[in-house]
Amino acid sequence: MDHVKFLKCLICAAEYQPDEADYVCPKHGEDGILDVQYHYDLISSRISPATLAEDRNNTMWRYKALLPVKPHSLEPPLTVGGTPLYKADRLALDLGIKHLWIKDEGREPSASFKDRASAVAVIKAQEQGAEIITTASTGNAGAALAALCASVGQKNVIFLPESAPPAKVAQLLVYGSSVIMVRGSYDDAFALCAQAAKEFGWYNRNTGYNPYMSEGKKTASYEICEQLNWEAPDRIFVSVGDGCIIGGIHKGLRDLLALGWISKMPKIMGVQAAGSAALYDAWEKGIKAIEMVPIMAHTVADSISAGLPADRIKALAAVRDSEGAFIKVSDEEILAAIPKLARGSGVFAEPAAAAAYAGLIKASQANLIHREEKVVVLATGSGLKDIASARKSVGEPIVVDRNLDEVKKALKKI
């Protein structure tokens, strides 16, 4: 990994070589999240928009030269990345804007964005010779890790809060993961997972703790800009819970600016559920990430439920440094966004993913977006992840007897 300069603490700016700090800055404990710093001149000699145009590998590994993995490390065989960016003209028209795209991460192997981070986690664990990988999750991160581990025969242990949706729990069990359900919140599961990892020497994939997870997630920024012919959009809407996804999106855009592949930083719009809006509150009040305190999080969008976002430093920096904004949406607005997004674009999103579109609706209504701006909404997971919530967002089907007259009556109601 000669293209990696060092790992930098985002609190004190201390620098460490990759073999000096596995996860966090020793001076600050679990709050001392690290950021991977690169030799961009060296990277530029190995990869460019021109070389990418000739590359037939459409997965996230087309950007391997920009990732903190060894050049000859074997990638998991599942097809991670390369998700479609759909032009959503009908949705744009409804919102009064001209240019809107939906990035559909529900097309990943485990049906969520979290596969990007888990793919990197599997490689880093194998580079270290780890016998077991672990993570805490509300469902998606665990399912992603379970899928990627299953593809290479890697043992893993997943910690979940009891409130995790059944469909996501089923994914873990089908993939053969060892699943531990914790009587408590996601934050409780996170803390217990961290304790177990230290006690048993497991590789810890937890976001907001493992600095390499942002690096996997940043590949979505590369794809968005490449799919737009290296013309960065004006705004990217991202749903936010723990903060790792929005931090990763920001990191990818910073990479592209440093390399000179894009000419501007998009405004990053972080969307939080009203019942889990710690970052929104901190941004609105001008509070620093290290000053934040836990809240009691509760929302139908389980994937973005976090009492104290673990990656809060990167999340706040993403919005503040890009001159974006945080937006808060209610559970009712999130559920209403599920069918609106599906019927206007064909993308069926789970509540956490639909929250990003709900945020765009709210921003549009508040006249925060200029009509000519180019906007991307990151839809982070498939609606099949949480069918119960999807059913709440729509009406019930019409039931008829087996005759055509009944069908005619039903059609009049429709």
N, C-alpha and C positions, 0 to 999 in steps of 0.2 A: 504493500500500500504506500508506495513512494509519493503518490499524489496527495496523501493526507499530511498536512503540516503538524497539527496538534489538536487536542481537545481543549476548548476554552470554557472556563467557568463563567456563566452569565451573571454571577453576583460579584465576584472579585476580580475577574479577568485572568485568573491564574491559568497557566498553560501546562498541559500534560501530554506526554507521548501516549499513544493508544495502549501500550503495555503497562503504563503507570497508573491508570485509573479505568477500571472496567465500566463503571456506571456514573458516579457523581463525584463532585469535588470533595476531597477528604476534609477540607476546611469548613464545609457547610453541611455536611451530612446529606440527608435525603433531599434537602431543598436546593442543593448545589448542582442543578442540571447543567450538563456540558453541551457544547455545540461543536460539531466537527468543522475544522477549518482546512481549506484546500490550497494546493499550489495550482492556481488557475492557468498560469503560463504552461505548465507541464500538461495539464489536461487539454489545453488548446492544441497542443501538438499531436494529440491522439484522437480527438473527436471534434467534429464541427457540423454545422447544418448540412454542408456538402456531403460529408461521409455518411451522415444519417439518411440522406436522400437515397443513397445506394444500398442501405442496410435493409435486408428483407426480414429481419427479426423484428416483429411488431410488438413484442412484450416489453415490460419495463427494463429488461436486461439489455436493450439497445443502448441504454444510458449507463452501462456498467462502468465505464471510465469515469463517471461522475459519482460513483457510489463507494462507500468505505469498505470494500471487500477486496480480497486478493484476486488478481486477474484470472487465476486458474481455479478458483473455487467453483465447485459444481452448483449450478442453480437448480432449485427444485423443478421437477418436470411439469408442474401445472402451469397453465398459461395465465400469468398475472400481468395486468396492465394491458395497454392497447385497447382500452374501452372507447366506445363511440362518443363523439361530441355531436349532438343533434341540433340542427337549426330549428328553433321553435317559433315560427313566424306567427301562428295563431295566438299563442300565449303573449307574444310581444305586442300584437295588435290590441289585445285586451288590456294590456298594461300601459299602452300609450308610448311604447318605445319601438325602435326600429330594428334593433339587433339583439337577439337573445339566443343563447345556446344552453343545452342541458348536457352535462357530462354524466353519463350513466354508469356509475360504479356498481350497480346491481348486477352487472355482467361479469363480475369477477368470479373465480371458481367457487368461493363460499358465499357469493352474492353480497359482498360488502367491500368497501374501500380498505378495510383493515388487512386484506391479503397482501397489500404492498409492503406494510411494515413486517408482517409475519414471514414473508419470503426472505427479507434481510435477516430477521431473527434466526431463522433456521441455518442460514449460512454462517452467521457469526458464532452460533452455538457449536456448529460442527468444526469451525476453525479452532475453537477452544477445547474441543474434545468432550463437550458436555454430554452426560448420559441422559439428562432430563431437562426439558425446557418448561418453564411455568409462566403463567400470566393470570392476572385478575381481569375480569370482564363482566359487562352487563349482558354479554352474549356474542356480539360480533367479533371482537378481538379474539375471544376464545375459539369461536368457530373457525376463524381464519387460521389461527395457529394449529388447530386440530387438523384442518384440511392439508395444510402445507406439511405438517409433521407426518401425516398418513402417507403422503406421496413419496416420502423418503424413509419411512419406517423409524421415525424418531419418537421416543417416548416423551410424553408430556402430561402435565397436571394443570387443570384449569380450576380456578376459584371463581364462583359466581354468587351473587346475592340471591336469596330465595325468590325474589321478584322477577328473575329473568324470564322472558317469554318462553313458553314450552317449545316452540319451533326451533329456537336457538339452542335450547338444552338438548333437543333431539339430535341436532347436527353434531354436537360434541360426542354424544354417546355412539352415534352411528360411525363416526370416524375412529372410535376406539380410544378416546381420551379418558384419563382418570379424572372424574369430575367431583369437585367438593363444593357443595352448596352451603353457604354461610348464612346463618340466621342474623341478618343485619343488612346494612346498606352496601353499595358498591365500595364506598370508602373503607368499610370494615373488611370487605373481601380483599381489597388492595393491600391493607396493612397486614393481614394474615398471610397473604401470598408472599410479601416481602420478608416476613419473619421466617417462613418455611424455606424460602430460597437461600437465605443466609445460613440457616441451621443445617440444611441438607446439601448445600453446595450446588443447587440447581442454577441453570442459566435463567436470568430474570428478564422477561420480555416487556415488563410493565412500561407503559408510556409515561412520560414525565419523570422517568427514572433512567431508562436505557436510552442513551443519546442517539443510538443508531435507528430508532424507530422513526424519527422525523425524516431521516435520510431516505427510507423506503417510501414514505408518504409524499416526499417532494417530487417524485417522478410524475405525479399527476399534473403538476405545473408545467413540466417539460412537454408532456403530451398536449395539454391545452394550447400552449403557444405554438408548438409544431403543427398541430391541426389547424391553426389559424395562420399558417404560413409565416410564423415567427413575428406576427404582429400581436403584441400582448393586448388583451381586452382592457377596458377601462375599469371594470369592477368584477370581482369574483365573490359570490355569496356562498358562505360556508357555515353549516350548522356546527355548534361548538358545545362540547361537554368538558372533557378533560383538557382540551386545548392542543393536543398533539397534531391533529389534522390541519388546523389553521396555521400552526407553527411550521408544519412541513410544507404547506403551500407557499408560505412566505419564504422559507429557505430555498425552495426551488426557484422562485422568481429572483431572489438575490443572486443565486448562482448564474442565472441567465444574464442578468445585468452585468455581473462581473466579467463574464465571458464576452459580452458585447453582442449577444444573440438577440436581445430585445432592447428597445430604446427607452422604455418607461416602466415604472412600477405600478401595476394596477392597484386601485383602492380595494383593500380586502375588507369585506363586510361580514362580520361575525354575527351569527344568529343564535340566540339562546332561548330556551323555554323559560317562561315567566317564573315557573317554580324551581328553576335551577339556573339562576341568572347571576351567579357570583362575579363573573367576569364583566358582564354588562354594568353591574353596580360599581365595580372598581374603576372601570373606564369612565363612567359618567361622573364619578366623584373625584377622579384624578388620583386614586390610591395606587401605590406601588404594589407590584406582585408579591413582594416579600412581606407586605403589611396586611395581606388579605387573611380573613379568618373564615372558618367553616360555616356553612349554612345548612339547614335541613332541606335537602333537595327532594322534589317530588314532581314528576311529570309523566305523561303518557309516553313521551319519547324517551324510552329507557336508555337508549344508546348515548344520549347527551345529558344524563342525570349524574351530577357530580357535586358534592358538597363543598369540596375544596379542590379545584382543578389542579391536577398534578403538574401539568405543563403550562401553568399560568404565566410564567415569565415570557415564554415564547409566544403565547397567545396574545397577551397584551401588546407585546412588541410588534406583532404582525399587523394589528389594527392601527396602533399609534404611528409606527414608522411609515406605513403606507398611506397615512391620512385617510383611512377608512372610518368605519364606525361599527359599534355593536348595536344590535337591534333585539328587542325583547318581544316574543310572541306568546300568546296564550295557547293552552292545549286545544281549545276550540278552534283557534286559527290554524294550528298545525293539522288537526284532523280534517278541517275543511280544505286544506291545501292538497291532501292526498288525491281526491278525485279530480280537482282542478288541474293538477299537474298531469295526471294520467289521461284525462280526456282531451287535454290540449296538446300533448306531446307523445302519448303512448308509453310514457315511463311510469311504472308503478313503483312508488317509493314507500318505504316504511316511515313511521312518524319522524324519526330523527332526520331522515333525508328530506322529507317534505317540509321540515322546519325551515330549511334554506329558502325554499320557494315562498313559504309564508312570509319570510323576512323581506323577500323581494317585493311581494304584494304591498306590504306595509311601507316599505321605502318609496315605492311608486306613488302610493296614496299621499305620502307626506312630501311629494315633489322633491325627493332627494336625488333623483336620477334625471339627467338630461336626455331628451328624446333621441339624440344622435349617439349616445354612448353605447359601446359594445359590452354586453353583460353576459357572464357565464354563471350558471347555478350548478354547484356540485351536488349531485344526488348520490349520497354515500351508501345506500343499501336498498335492497329489494323489498317491496311490500309483502312478499311471501314470508318475510321474517316475522311478521306480526299480523296475522290475519284477523285476530280479534279486534285490534284497533282499526284496521281497514274497514271491517264490517260496521263499526260505529260511525264511520264517516259517510256512509251511504244508506239508502233505504233498503227495504226488504223486497225480494222478488215477488211477482204475482203468481199465485198458485191457481191452476184451472183444472176442471174435469177434462176427460179425454174426448172433447168434441170441438168442432170449429166455431160454433156459436160462442163458446166460452172464450176462445182466442180473440174473436172480434170484440167482445166486451172488454177484454183486457187491453186490447190495442187502443180503445177509446180512452181508457184511463191513462195510458202511457202518453 
